[in-house]
């Protein structure tokens, strides 16, 4: 498996850097975020500089059309259809 260190595109709070690190190492992003905040207090703010460096240097995850999931499209279109059906029922009022 070819793992690459990239920013997370789905689980981000500011830039997706910490979530990208968590995805790379296979751990929960919340653990990485809590460890980062603790490290800020222990190392007197130095991790903030490291975070900024990672935020500038880490590439974004490529989202190509090959990763398009047909099932998610079908679920989205079905939920839109259900919403429009429910709106039709209320149009009498």
C-alpha positions, 0 to 999 in steps of 0.5 A: 500500500502506498501511503502519502502524508496529505491533509484530510479533505473530510475531517478538518477543523482549520486546515486538515493537517492534524487529521491528515497526520492521524489518517497517515498513522491510523489513529483517531484525529481527536487523539492527535488534536488533544495531544497537540493542545497538551504539547502546546502547554508542555513545550511553550507554544513551539508546536504552533510553529510546527503546525504552521510549517506542516500546514504550509508544506503538506499537500492537499489530498487529490480528489479525482473523478475515479474516486467517485462513488456511484452508491453515494450518488444514488443515495443522494438522489434518492434522498432528494427524491424523498424530500421532494415527495414530502414537499408535495404532500404539504403543498395543499396547505 
